[in-house]
Amino acid sequence: MKRKKIRRVLLALLLLAALAFWHSNCTLSVEHYDFSSPTLPQGWDGGKIVHLSDLHGKEFGKDNARLLRAVESAAPDLIVITGDIADAQSGLEFAPALLQGLAAIAPTYYVSGNHEWAAGLITQLRTLLEDAGVVWLYNEYVPLQRGGDTIVLAGADDPNGTTTQSDTEAMAAQLRAEYGEVFWMLLAHRNNLFSQYYCRLGADLTLSGHGHGGIWRLPFTDGLISPLREWFPSWTDGFYTCDAGDCGGSPVFVSRGLGNSPRVPRLFNPPEVAVLTLHSTP
């Protein structure tokens, strides 16, 4: 009798573990965030951004139908993808349906991640982005209009490519020279480079990914293990502010991402569709 109880407990624990892994890897968590800034023009008050990152080729339903429905339901003004949409294991067969579906919902902008470059997928991906009408911000910037007001969206290409820090610095300097004190956002894949580098470019808000939410998350932690197999990484989920003296308290938002690190599944860290609402404050 005692053995039967032990077997039942073990079976229950196995079922709970299987459910936790399924929920952590196959569900979609639509998370809503608010960002306020006195430099945001009034026309952009209430503007919505859907932030996607680190898909790594994962599909949520046929042709990513579940993911597209979640994005559409948010009614975004724009969609941003902060890299690692694919990797060597996933290839790009899934990408046309997803990219076309996103671009049909709202203007969509992309910056590269380390995996697209490492896997040699960039040339093919560039064609797919262009065919779908998705804009690759390759150390470039674009003005965005809403309610008669302009903000600027810029993208830093990933260091795995041909870009250098001086290229990104030159882009930021050119942006300031052309638009002055305009509110601007930076898309930059690597969260772990923000406090070292991206925070000093002067963006009003930076959007990043790369950290996968810490892959495994436990209560009261900022992630348990990074994609680089580092324990207790920080800057993995939500808003952070750089407190370095020469960056002026620059803020960053880090997405938990959607897909998996190639060898480590997610745990207590469901795939995230991040919806950011912008607010203009006096």
N, C-alpha and C positions, 0 to 999 in steps of 0.2 A: 504493500500500500504506500509506504514511504517513497519507494522508487517511482511509483506512478505520479505522486505529487511533484517530485523533483523533475520528472520528464515534462509534466504539464507546465511547470514554472519556466523551464528552459525553452519549451516550445513558445510560450507566451512572450518570453524575452526575444526570441528570434523573430517572431512576427512583428513585435514592436520595432526592432532594429530594421527589419525590411521596410516597414512603413515609413520610418524616419528617413531612410536612404531614398525611398521613392519620392517622398514629399520634398526632400532637399534637392532633388535633381530633376524632377519632372513637372512640378507645379510652376505656376507663374505668380509672383507676388508683385502686385502693382502698388508701389509706395509713393505717397504724395509728400512733397516738401515745399516749403516757402522760403524765398530769398528776398530780402528787402535791402534797398540801397537808396540813399538820397541822390545819387547821381543818375539813377534810372529815369529817363524822360517819362512824362505822364502818359504818353501814347502807348507805352509798353506796360503800364500798370495792369496786372492781370494776365499778361502774356504767359503762355504755357510752352514748356519745352519737354519733349520726351527724350530721355537720355538712355541709350542702349550701349552696352559694352561687352566685350569678351564673349561673344557667342560661340566661338570655336567650332562653327559648323553644326551646332546642335539644332534640331528641328522640333518645334512644338506643334505637332499635328502635321498633316500633309501640306507641303509648301508653306510651312510655318503659319498656318491659318489661325491658330490660337494666339500666337504672338501678334499677328497683324490685327486681330480683333481687339486685343488689349490696348494696342497703340491707338487704334481708331477711336475707341471708347473714351480716351483721354482728351480728344479734340484738340490736339496740339497746334500751335502756330508754327512750330518747326520741330524737326527730329534731328538729333545728333547721334553719331556712332563714333565712339572713341576707341577704335582699333580692335585688333584680334577677332575680326569677324570670322576668320577661318584659320586653319593651321595645316600642317603636312598630312595629318591623319584625316581631316575632313574633306580636303579638296574644295572645289567651288561649284559642284553640281547644284547645290541648294540655293546658291546666291541669286540667280536671275529672278526667281519668283519672289524672294524676300525683298530685294532692292526695288523691284518694280512696284511691289505692294506698298512699301513704305513711301516711295515718291508719289504714289497716287493719293496718299492721305495728307501729306504736308511737305513743304520743301525740306529736303533731307541733305545733311552734310556729314562728311566722313573724314577722319584722320587715321593714318595707318598705325598699326601696332607692331610689336616686335615679331610676332609669328608670321604675318603675311610676308614680311621681308625674308625671314629665315627660311620659309618654305618655298621661296621662289615663285610666289603667286601674284606678285604685284603687277606684272605686265598684263596678265589675263584679267585680273581684278579691275585694273584701270579701264579696260574696254567694257566690262560689265557695268561699272559705275556710270560711265558715259552713256551707254545704251539705255540705262534705267532712268537717267536724268538726276542722278545723285552727284553732288558736288564734292570732289576731293579737295580739301584745303591743304595744299602742299606748301607749307610756309607761306600761305596766302590769307587774304581777308576779304570779306564781302559786307556791304552795308545791308541792313535789314530794316524794312519799313513796317510800322504799325501805328495806326491812329495819328498819322501825320508826323511821327517822330522817327528818328534814325538811331539805331545802335549798330555796332560792328561785331561780326563774328570772325575770329581768326583761328587758324589751325597750325599746330607745330607738328611737322612730320617726325616719325619715330627715329631715334638715333641708329636703329638697325639699318636704316636706309642710307642715302647719300648725304643727308642733311648734317649740318654742324650747329653748334650753339651760336656761332656768329651769324649763320643764316637766319635763325629764329630771332636773334636780337635785331638784325637789320630789318626784318619784317615788322617787328614791334615799333622800331624807330620810325619806319616809313608810315605806319598806321597813325602814329601820333602826329607826325608832320602834316599828314593829309587831313585828319579829322580833329585835331586838337584834343580837347578834354572830353571827347565823346565816351559814353558808357560802352565798354567792349568786353567780350568774353573770349576766352582762349580754350580750344580743345587740344588736349595733350594726353596721350595714352598713359604714360607712366606716372602713377601716383608717387612712386618713390623718388622721382626727380623734382617734385614740386618744391619742397623746402630747400633743396640744394640750388635750384636753378629757375624753374618756371615762375616762382613767386616774385622774382625780381624784374619780370618783364612789364609789370604795371597793369595787368588786366584787372577789371572789377570783379570778375569771377572766372575761375578755371574749372573745367570739367575733365575728369580723368577716370581711368579704370585700372586695369592691370593687376590689382590686388586680389580679385575674386572674393572680396569680402572676408579674406582670411581663410578661405576654403572651408575649414571647420570653424564653427562659432559656438562658444559656450557663454552662459550668462555672465555678464559683467566683464567681458573681454572685448577687445577690438579685433578679434580674429585670433585663431590658435596657431595657424601655420600658413606661411606665404607660399606663392607659386615657386619661390626660390628655396623652399624647405627651411625657411627661417622661422623660429618659434616666436609667438606673440608679436606679430607685426602690427604696426599702427597705420593710420591713414588708410583705412580699408573700407569704410562705410559711412557715408553722409558728409556733413560739413566739418571742415577744419579751418583754423586760422593760423597762418605762419607767424610766429612771434620773434623771428630774427629781426634784429634792429634795422637792417637795410632793406626790408621788403614792405614796410608800412602796414603790417597786419593784413596781408593779402589773403582772401578766402579761396578755398578749393572745395568742390563737391566730388566725392569719389563713389562711383557706382559699384555695387557688389557683383555686377555682371550677370551673364545668362548661362554660360557654358561651363565646362570643366577644364581644369588643368589636365593635360594628356594622361597622367597616371594616377591622379588622386581625385576621387569623387567628392562632391560637396556633402556637408553634414550640418544640420540645423542652420542652413544658409540657403534658402530657396532662391532660385533665379529671379532677378529683379528687373522690372520695368519701372524706371524712376521718372516721375512726373514732377517737374519743378515749375512752380508758379512764381512769377516775378512781381514784386511790389515796389512802387515808388513811395519813398517816405520823405517827409519835409526835412 
